[in-house]
Structures are given as structure tokens and as C-alpha cells.
Amino acid sequence: MCKKKGQGRPPHQPSLQPRGAGELGGGTSPMASSPTTTSSCIPWNGGADDGKKEKKSKKCELIGYEALPEWLKDNEFIHGYYRCEWPMKETILSIFSIHNETLNVWSHLIGFLLFLCLTIFTAMVIPRDGNSNSSSWSSSRSRAAYWGDLVEMANMTVALRHEALAACFLLPPSAAAEAGLSEDGQQIPTSCPPNTSSSHVHHGIQIQIRQRLHLQDTNGTATDALVAAGEPVTRWPLFAYLAGAMVCLLTSSACHLILCHSERTAYVTLRLDYAGIAALIVTSFYPLAYYSFLCAPSLQRLYMGSITALGAAAATVSLVPAFQAPELRPLRAALFSCMGASGVVPIAHKLVIYGGTAPGAVASAAYEALMGALYGLGVVVYAARVPERWAPGRFDLVGHSHQLFHLFVVAGAYAHYLAGVEYLKWRDVDKC
């Protein structure tokens, strides 16, 4: 351990019984009735003589639960491998050592790196916005590939064949009809391929679209209407969600790493951790509300404004020092769970409007249901403190509830990203 100057009390071997379930080693008063009034941290493995004690005082050691000051006591079922009041340098470098927070730090740090990669992938692979001047969207090759994919998805029925052939000439359907096109595709000008079969029409449409898009690069006027009609929907709600997920994961990882440095550090980092959780929940609503109600701006504003206000209120409540008390663990879980559960309302509303007509709405709702199940299971594990409750001291390093909670959070956040991708697939094709 790193002992503060003036700590002359000899260390002792602490009891490894859960808080309130036993007595301090050799004493007669229960742990619950004798709160710690000093910030000293007693070495977990005890001391033998003055020489060894002097040597160990010069380095940082892991201690037991009973030796912790009150502000570091959170889970009495985790008995050992605690860091306590280490210098900041050693605290930060402990990311590479083994203690009961190691997997908590790395599980969300790796999650942060995962979402950083997803953000870069989304920005590079998927057109970011509807700006036809962007480098990724303005090139003839990119537009041709994008429109080729749309044509591949088109259902070549008699009803759609007229629209597809009209797009071949970059004319509105009415103009195409005046030019002599018929719905069965038999009257076709010489610049379009004959409609001997639906497959021939399909192939001809792709060729004509690519030719027309190539012409735009030479004269800049041929396909303005077509490109404007097919611009992808804005991506900012999805990027807002990715940013919120990264903030949550990074603040959580930092909190678990440096919380043990001092009581003041613990207070600040825990507040940042709660704010990160609120940011993840709030930004999770943005793709849902924006893309689901793209044709109803008033509903967009209602849902997005409501969750933003609720998230700000939750972040404000988390600033109260008593909010971190161990006995308020169920309240903390309930607060953030209720915020997440409120997403059921816009999801149900979306399905009522589009459930029978838009496959994208159903697909995104399926991923959102998976997200909710993963988050819910994580909250239950976190609040119940299992499995360490069943075998205190056995899951100190690997497998305790908070580590499992972190894994469920990362999995649920990724499921919601997949829902966001479904929204883009849906709204890039089906706009108002």
C-alpha cells in the first residue's frame, strides 16, 4: 500500500467476512456499528516486524475489504485485491496490474475502442449526409454503386417497371409516358434496351443509370434531379449515439481506474460515470425518435426533447453525494432502468404506424428488443450482486457482478448500433 505520513498504527489481518456479518479481527463490535473515521488503508496481508513494515510502506499493496475507508466500501462480497489511496502515477499504471478492478477497466476500454472503430467504419463506408458535394458521394463511381444497389432491391413488377424505365431516361413518369412508354415496356425509344424479358430490363436500367451518371461528370446538369431525389438521410442521430456510447464507456473505464486515488477523486469520477450512463441512454433515443418519425417533426421533437430533459434531471440528481451510498444501489439501478424503459413508448408507436408496411421498422425494433433484454439482464445482475453473493471472496478477480454488467452494456450498445444501421437502410430508400 501507499501509507500516508503519520500512519503509525500497526497493520493487522482483517476478517474476510461480509460487511455486517461478522466482527473485526479480535474485536467484539460488528463492522456495521464501527464506521471508519480515518482515511488510512491497512495492508491486507498484515505485517510481521518493523523491518518488513518499513519496507512495505514504500510500495503500493492490495488490501482487504475490512481495511478500506468508508468511502471505498461498496460491495462487501468482494473481499480482497483492493487498491487504496495510491499515488496518481501508480494508480494509472495499475491498469497493467492485477486487482479487482482490472477487468472492469479493460472491459469498457475495449468497448470504447470497438465503438471508435464502428464510428470510423460508419463514416467511411456509409455516405455521411445528403450533401452531393461530399467526396464520398459526388464521385460518379460512388453514386453509380449506390443507385445500382437500389435497382438491385427494386421489385420488377408491372407497377414498378414503368417507374424504373422512366428513371432510365432521367425523366418523371409523366414525361416518360408522353414519350411513348407503356407500362408493359413494349414501346421503348431507341436509347433504352428492348424489353424482351424482365431480366433484360433490369440489366438495361443499370447500364443506363451508370451512363447517365457518367454524363453528369462531363456536363454537370444531366442528373441533378435524380441525385437530389436519392440523397441519403442525414446521419447525425447515429453519430450522436456513437459519441454517447464512447463517452459512457470511456468515463466508466477511467472511473474504475483512478477512483481509489482519493476521496475527492472518487467523488468526481463517480459523477462523470453517472453522467456517461445518462449520455448513453439519451443518445440511444436519437436514432429511434429521428428516423422512426421522420415524417412527423412534432413527434421527433416531443420524444427527443423528453428524453434529453429526463437525462439532464438524472445527471443532476447523481451530483448529490448521498446518491453513491451502497444502500442506494437499487435506487441507482431503478433510475437508469426507468430512463431506458421509457424507450418502449416510441418503439411501440413506431410499430403501430409502420409495423405492417416497413420491414425496416420491424428489423430495428427487433434489435432494440435485444438491446433492452441485454441491458435489463445487466441491471438485474448489478443490483443483485450475483454471483459473488453466493460465494463471497471467490469472484474477487474474475466473474463478479460489475464485470458481467459491463459485458452486458457493451453487448446491448452494439445491438443498438445494429438497429441504427437498419434505420439507415430503411430511410435511405423510404423517405417522406
C-alpha positions as a printed Julia matrix, in Angstrom:
432×3 Matrix{Float64}:
   0.0     0.0     0.0
   0.94    3.67   -0.08
   0.67    4.83    3.54
   0.16    8.45    4.42
   2.75   10.15    6.58
   1.92    9.76   10.26
   0.11    6.43    9.97
   1.79    4.65   12.83
  -0.9     2.11   13.69
   0.49   -1.38   13.08
  -1.35   -3.3    10.39
  -3.4    -6.35   11.18
  -5.0    -9.2     9.3
  -8.61   -8.21    8.55
 -11.57  -10.52    8.68
 -12.84  -11.51    5.25
 -16.45  -11.81    6.35
 -19.11   -9.72    4.58
 -19.94   -6.35    5.95
 -22.29   -6.61    8.91
 -21.95  -10.42    9.0
 -19.01  -10.63   11.4
 -16.62   -8.72   13.62
 -13.28   -7.06   13.12
 -10.44   -9.46   13.78
 -10.07   -9.94   17.52
 -12.76   -7.34   18.33
 -16.23   -7.7    19.68
 -18.18   -4.99   17.89
 -19.79   -5.67   14.48
 -18.41   -4.0    11.4
 -21.65   -2.14   10.78
 -21.51   -0.41   14.16
 -17.93    0.78   13.92
 -17.54    3.08   10.94
 -14.06    4.11    9.91
 -13.18    7.69   10.78
  -9.73    7.76    9.23
  -8.56    7.51    5.67
  -5.76    5.07    6.44
  -5.58    1.84    4.48
  -4.37   -1.22    6.34
  -2.31   -3.81    4.39
  -4.4    -6.82    3.53
  -1.65   -9.36    4.16
  -0.63   -7.84    7.5
   2.88   -7.12    8.86
   5.37   -9.27   10.73
   8.03   -6.94   12.16
   9.18   -3.35   11.98
  11.69   -4.1     9.21
   9.11   -5.64    6.91
   6.59   -2.93    7.78
   9.04   -0.2     6.84
   9.82   -1.94    3.56
   6.18   -2.44    2.61
   5.32    1.17    3.43
   7.45    2.19    0.46
   5.33    0.4    -2.12
   1.68    0.03   -3.07
  -0.08   -3.07   -1.86
  -3.5    -4.62   -2.27
  -5.67   -4.72    0.84
  -8.86   -6.36    2.04
 -12.39   -5.02    2.32
 -12.28   -4.59    6.1
  -9.2    -2.34    5.8
 -10.88    0.13    3.43
 -12.07    3.59    4.45
 -15.81    4.02    4.29
 -15.79    5.95    1.02
 -14.24    2.97   -0.79
 -16.6     0.33    0.6
 -19.18   -0.67   -1.97
 -19.53   -4.45   -2.24
 -18.89   -6.49    0.9
 -18.98   -9.73   -1.09
 -15.68   -8.84   -2.79
 -13.14   -9.48   -0.05
  -9.73   -8.65   -1.39
  -7.4    -7.21   -4.03
  -8.36   -3.57   -3.37
  -6.18   -0.54   -4.11
  -6.4     2.28   -1.61
  -5.03    5.84   -1.82
  -2.26    5.01   -4.24
  -0.35    7.94   -5.8
  -1.82    9.02   -9.11
   1.08    7.69  -11.18
   0.9     4.24   -9.61
  -2.89    4.33   -9.84
  -2.81    4.96  -13.58
  -0.09    2.38  -14.18
  -2.16   -0.19  -12.28
  -4.12   -0.61  -15.5
  -1.43   -3.17  -16.35
  -1.55   -4.98  -12.99
  -3.95   -7.46  -11.43
  -6.56   -6.24   -8.92
 -10.32   -6.45   -8.52
 -10.9    -3.54  -10.93
  -8.66   -4.75  -13.77
 -11.42   -6.36  -15.82
 -13.8    -3.5   -15.06
 -11.28   -1.1   -16.59
 -10.45   -3.18  -19.64
 -13.96   -4.38  -20.47
 -15.17   -0.83  -21.1
 -11.86    0.41  -22.51
 -12.03   -2.29  -25.18
 -15.68   -1.39  -25.67
 -14.68    2.23  -26.25
 -12.13    1.16  -28.88
 -14.79   -1.02  -30.53
 -17.18    1.91  -30.87
 -14.41    4.17  -32.08
 -13.8     1.67  -34.89
 -17.54    1.5   -35.61
 -17.65    5.28  -35.86
 -14.77    5.36  -38.33
 -16.3     2.49  -40.31
 -19.69    4.2   -40.46
 -18.14    7.49  -41.59
 -16.0     5.89  -44.29
 -18.27    3.21  -45.7
 -21.72    4.77  -45.45
 -22.35    8.21  -47.06
 -22.45   10.6   -44.12
 -25.12   13.03  -45.3
 -27.1    14.18  -48.24
 -24.54   16.66  -49.47
 -23.91   15.83  -53.11
 -20.67   17.83  -52.9
 -19.03   15.45  -50.41
 -16.14   13.49  -51.83
 -17.68   10.12  -50.96
 -20.99   10.92  -52.62
 -20.07   13.21  -55.51
 -17.92   10.79  -57.44
 -19.58    9.05  -60.35
 -18.41    5.65  -59.15
 -19.93    6.09  -55.67
 -23.26    7.31  -56.99
 -23.42    4.57  -59.57
 -22.74    1.89  -56.99
 -25.33    3.38  -54.63
 -28.01    3.57  -57.29
 -27.05    0.14  -58.6
 -27.81   -1.27  -55.14
 -31.18    0.46  -55.12
 -32.01   -1.02  -58.52
 -30.99   -4.46  -57.27
 -33.55   -4.1   -54.48
 -36.32   -2.97  -56.81
 -39.2    -5.37  -57.32
 -39.57   -5.7   -61.08
 -43.31   -5.91  -61.17
 -45.53   -4.34  -63.82
 -46.33   -1.48  -61.46
 -42.69   -0.65  -60.77
 -41.41   -1.3   -64.3
 -42.88    1.96  -65.54
 -41.1     3.94  -62.8
 -37.78    2.15  -63.37
 -37.82    2.73  -67.12
 -38.68    6.37  -66.56
 -35.64    6.66  -64.27
 -33.57    5.21  -67.11
 -34.18    8.38  -69.13
 -33.94   10.64  -66.04
 -37.48   11.83  -66.73
 -40.53   11.97  -64.48
 -43.09    9.22  -65.16
 -45.47   11.64  -66.87
 -42.78   12.76  -69.28
 -41.87    9.18  -69.95
 -45.47    8.38  -70.75
 -45.66   11.3   -73.19
 -42.51    9.99  -74.87
 -44.37    6.78  -75.73
 -43.51    4.44  -72.88
 -46.14    1.92  -71.88
 -46.39    0.09  -68.59
 -45.6    -3.25  -70.2
 -42.38   -1.75  -71.59
 -43.08   -2.6   -75.25
 -42.87    0.94  -76.64
 -39.31    1.93  -75.88
 -37.2     4.64  -77.51
 -34.02    3.55  -79.21
 -31.83    4.76  -76.34
 -33.23    2.06  -74.0
 -32.78   -1.71  -74.33
 -35.72   -3.76  -75.64
 -37.96   -5.29  -73.02
 -37.67   -8.87  -74.13
 -37.71  -10.05  -70.52
 -37.68   -8.6   -67.02
 -34.03   -9.59  -66.59
 -33.11   -7.68  -69.74
 -34.94   -4.63  -68.47
 -33.2    -4.92  -65.11
 -29.78   -5.12  -66.74
 -30.57   -2.29  -69.12
 -31.65    0.0   -66.3
 -28.31   -0.45  -64.53
 -26.39    0.3   -67.72
 -28.45    3.4   -68.48
 -28.15    4.77  -64.95
 -24.39    4.37  -64.97
 -24.18    6.03  -68.38
 -26.32    8.94  -67.27
 -24.34    9.37  -64.05
 -21.13    9.4   -66.08
 -22.54   12.14  -68.3
 -23.1    14.35  -65.27
 -19.36   14.46  -64.62
 -18.88   15.97  -68.1
 -21.71   18.48  -68.26
 -22.81   18.73  -64.59
 -26.51   19.06  -65.41
 -27.93   15.74  -66.51
 -28.81   14.01  -63.25
 -29.29   16.75  -60.67
 -32.91   15.75  -60.08
 -32.09   12.06  -59.73
 -29.24   12.63  -57.27
 -31.32   15.06  -55.22
 -34.14   12.53  -55.03
 -31.79    9.8   -53.86
 -29.66   11.61  -51.3
 -29.13    9.52  -48.17
 -30.85   10.53  -44.97
 -28.79   12.55  -42.5
 -26.51   10.53  -40.25
 -26.13   12.83  -37.25
 -28.52   10.9   -34.92
 -26.48    7.73  -35.38
 -23.2     9.58  -34.85
 -24.66   11.24  -31.75
 -25.43    7.78  -30.38
 -21.93    6.53  -31.16
 -20.49    9.57  -29.37
 -22.71    8.94  -26.34
 -21.64    5.3   -26.19
 -17.96    6.24  -26.35
 -18.39    8.87  -23.6
 -20.12    6.32  -21.36
 -17.53    3.6   -21.9
 -14.51    5.89  -21.53
 -15.74    7.63  -18.37
 -16.61    4.28  -16.83
 -13.16    2.87  -17.58
 -11.45    5.98  -16.17
 -13.62    5.89  -13.05
 -12.73    2.3   -12.24
  -9.05    3.02  -12.83
  -8.46    6.12  -10.68
 -11.36    6.12   -8.21
  -9.16    4.63   -5.47
  -6.66    7.54   -5.53
  -8.53    9.75   -3.06
 -11.98   10.51   -1.73
 -12.17   13.65   -3.86
 -11.17   11.72   -6.98
 -13.82    9.13   -6.2
 -16.49   11.8    -5.88
 -15.61   13.45   -9.21
 -15.15   10.29  -11.27
 -18.34    8.69  -10.0
 -20.3    11.77  -11.08
 -18.68   11.56  -14.51
 -19.58    7.87  -14.65
 -23.24    8.59  -13.93
 -23.26   11.41  -16.48
 -21.81    9.0   -19.05
 -24.59    6.49  -18.37
 -27.17    9.24  -18.84
 -25.47   10.29  -22.1
 -25.65    6.73  -23.45
 -29.34    6.4   -22.63
 -30.27    9.83  -24.02
 -28.38    9.46  -27.28
 -29.81    5.96  -27.73
 -33.18    7.62  -28.25
 -31.98    9.93  -31.03
 -31.83    7.41  -33.91
 -35.09    5.85  -32.71
 -37.01    9.11  -32.5
 -35.47   10.84  -35.52
 -35.71    8.07  -38.1
 -38.96    6.49  -36.88
 -40.82    9.8   -37.04
 -39.01   11.34  -39.99
 -42.35   12.34  -41.46
 -43.68   13.76  -38.17
 -41.33   16.51  -36.91
 -43.57   17.29  -33.95
 -43.21   13.72  -32.65
 -39.47   13.91  -33.25
 -39.21   16.97  -31.06
 -41.51   15.5   -28.41
 -39.58   12.27  -27.91
 -36.1    13.72  -28.29
 -36.86   16.68  -26.03
 -38.44   14.47  -23.35
 -35.54   12.05  -23.08
 -33.0    14.89  -23.11
 -34.78   16.6   -20.22
 -35.04   13.31  -18.31
 -31.34   12.62  -18.84
 -30.4    16.09  -17.6
 -32.53   15.55  -14.48
 -30.89   12.17  -13.8
 -27.41   13.66  -14.19
 -28.36   16.44  -11.76
 -29.67   14.01   -9.15
 -26.47   11.99   -9.42
 -24.5    15.02   -8.19
 -25.96   14.54   -4.7
 -23.25   12.85   -2.56
 -25.73   10.5    -0.91
 -26.59    9.06   -4.32
 -23.4     6.96   -4.17
 -24.27    5.28   -0.85
 -24.13    1.45   -1.13
 -27.64    1.12    0.27
 -28.93    3.23   -2.64
 -27.66    0.77   -5.23
 -31.24   -0.4    -6.08
 -32.31    3.24   -6.46
 -29.48    3.96   -8.89
 -30.35    0.87  -10.9
 -34.05    1.81  -10.91
 -33.39    5.39  -12.03
 -31.37    4.49  -15.1
 -33.58    1.48  -15.83
 -36.67    3.66  -15.94
 -34.92    6.02  -18.34
 -34.12    3.14  -20.67
 -37.54    1.51  -20.27
 -39.24    4.7   -21.44
 -38.0     3.78  -24.91
 -40.81    1.24  -25.11
 -43.23    4.09  -25.86
 -41.65    5.38  -29.11
 -40.85    1.82  -30.25
 -44.47    0.77  -29.81
 -45.62    3.97  -31.52
 -43.31    3.23  -34.44
 -44.67   -0.29  -34.85
 -48.25    0.94  -34.75
 -47.53    3.31  -37.64
 -45.11    1.26  -39.75
 -45.21   -2.29  -38.41
 -47.21   -3.66  -41.32
 -45.71   -1.58  -44.11
 -41.99   -1.04  -43.39
 -39.7    -4.05  -42.84
 -37.0    -1.65  -41.64
 -39.18   -0.58  -38.73
 -39.67   -4.19  -37.65
 -35.99   -5.1   -38.05
 -34.84   -2.11  -35.99
 -37.42   -2.92  -33.31
 -36.05   -6.47  -33.07
 -32.54   -5.18  -32.39
 -33.94   -2.68  -29.88
 -35.72   -5.51  -28.07
 -32.43   -7.41  -27.9
 -30.73   -4.28  -26.57
 -33.38   -3.89  -23.86
 -33.05   -7.53  -22.82
 -29.26   -7.27  -22.51
 -29.43   -4.0   -20.56
 -32.15   -5.37  -18.3
 -30.24   -8.53  -17.52
 -27.14   -6.47  -16.75
 -29.06   -4.25  -14.33
 -30.5    -7.28  -12.52
 -27.02   -8.78  -12.1
 -25.63   -5.42  -10.92
 -28.38   -4.81   -8.35
 -28.45   -8.39   -7.02
 -24.63   -8.64   -6.82
 -24.51  -12.16   -8.12
 -22.63  -14.46   -8.33
 -20.32  -13.09   -5.59
 -23.26  -13.04   -3.17
 -23.44  -16.83   -3.42
 -19.71  -17.36   -2.84
 -18.14  -14.3    -1.15
 -14.46  -13.89   -1.92
 -14.41  -16.38   -4.78
 -15.1   -13.87   -7.57
 -12.86  -11.06   -6.38
 -10.73  -11.01   -9.54
 -12.87  -12.6   -12.24
 -16.6   -13.03  -12.7
 -18.18  -10.67  -10.19
 -21.39   -8.78  -10.93
 -19.91   -5.49  -12.07
 -17.73   -7.19  -14.66
 -20.75   -9.04  -16.03
 -22.71   -5.8   -16.04
 -20.02   -4.19  -18.19
 -20.19   -7.01  -20.73
 -23.98   -6.73  -20.97
 -23.68   -2.97  -21.51
 -21.24   -3.35  -24.39
 -23.36   -6.09  -25.99
 -26.55   -4.04  -25.63
 -24.9    -0.93  -27.06
 -23.71   -2.92  -30.09
 -27.22   -4.3   -30.63
 -28.5    -0.73  -30.69
 -25.86    0.22  -33.27
 -27.2    -2.57  -35.5
 -30.66   -1.07  -35.04
 -29.23    2.27  -36.21
 -27.87    0.63  -39.36
 -31.34   -0.79  -40.05
 -32.75    2.73  -39.74
 -30.32    3.97  -42.38
 -31.22    1.14  -44.75
 -34.89    1.94  -44.27
 -34.81    5.72  -44.53
 -32.28    5.92  -47.35
 -34.9     4.29  -49.56
 -38.22    5.18  -47.91
 -38.47    8.89  -47.18
 -41.45   11.16  -46.77
